[in-house]
Amino acid sequence: MAGQASRCPVRVVARFRPPDYPAFHVEPCGAVDSADLTQHFQFDRAFGQEASQGEVYDDVGRPIVDDVLSGYNGTVLAYGPTGSGKTFCMFGPPGPRSSSVLEGLVPRAVQQVLDHCTPDGCGPGDDLRVECSFFEVYCFSVEGLTHQQIHSADDALQILRAGLKLRVAANTKLNQHSSRSHAIFTLVLRQTDRMTESVRQRKLTLVDLAGSEKVRKSGSVGEMLEEAKKINSSLSTLGHVIEALADRRPHVPYRDSRLTRLLEDSLGGNCRTTLLVACSPSAAHISETLSSLRFAARAKKVENCARINISSRSGAGAEGQLQQRIRQLKRELARLSARTNH
């Protein structure tokens, strides 16, 4: 049994980091214009350099967490070129634990979720299990940094800090702490009503995508050059998935990369999703910023179909197996269709 599905477009929010020489005008209503007024974009919201971490969380993170606590799957994706501030938005500044004012979206979301997961936040006859995972997609492989059941926000934050220490990063000309992998942090909530034996399961997915980079600007060589090529390749595949979904094409190339396979539910699936596009308004990075804004404009055309996932305890396993088999058959059908078209 599942709740009735509802169509919900991907919500898109732009955030600009402090500039050197501003090349864009940003309005809170979501309007973004180039300084010469030749380029215009309209998103759901746009933040300038003066925006605080708390303001961004209240607009981007809190509504998605509220959706998850209501029973839906929810995702926040941070996208943008290297050095644009994605990791700061998601996790806060690097190094030891920062002040609460600078905390990023992920630790704030963890606190909001676990504050709700108390006896007062659940029904009197409910059992609630929360699992936390943190992994990275690095050079086409998925590395599990950690996964375990948690009982408090401190448990989840320890997992987060441990995972960030293990995440692959490097120093480039564009970014002293350039992430060389896509980081995916998830919380899965499984709530069982002992009276009715119904099971409600939902997942919060928070993604810090590695930044696309122009090698001539970043100065990447050797191993870092190979990392940059693979990052750009996986982001290119993500762009192809977005284009296919935006154009309502019958085949969506989720299987072309590990990253897009992992994001299949978040983009075009059973999820409420917000894309946070991080940008630099500096004239020195105008081509990268325009590319990111165009990506975000295409993503705004993507529609998901979200529903509350409820099943009976006895049928939960069978339903999960059935859904897995349906997805497998859809993938096989897509492959056969692609071969026929060729």
Protein Blocks (a to p, Z undefined) as FASTA:
>chain_A
ZZddddddddddddddddfbdcbdcdfklpacdfklpaccddfbdcdfklcfklmmmmmm
mmmmmmmmnopacddddeddehilmmmmmnopehjdddfklpcfklmmmmmmmmmmcfkl
pcfkbccdddddddddeehiacdfbdcddfbfklmmmmmmmmmmmpccdddfkbmblcfb
dcddddddddddfklopacddddddddddddddfklnopghjlmmmmmmmmmmmmmmmmm
mmmmmnopabdcfklpmklmmmmmmnopacdddddddddfbfklmmmmmmmmmmmmmmmm
pccddddddddfklmmmmmmmmmmmmmmmmmmmmmmmmmmZZ
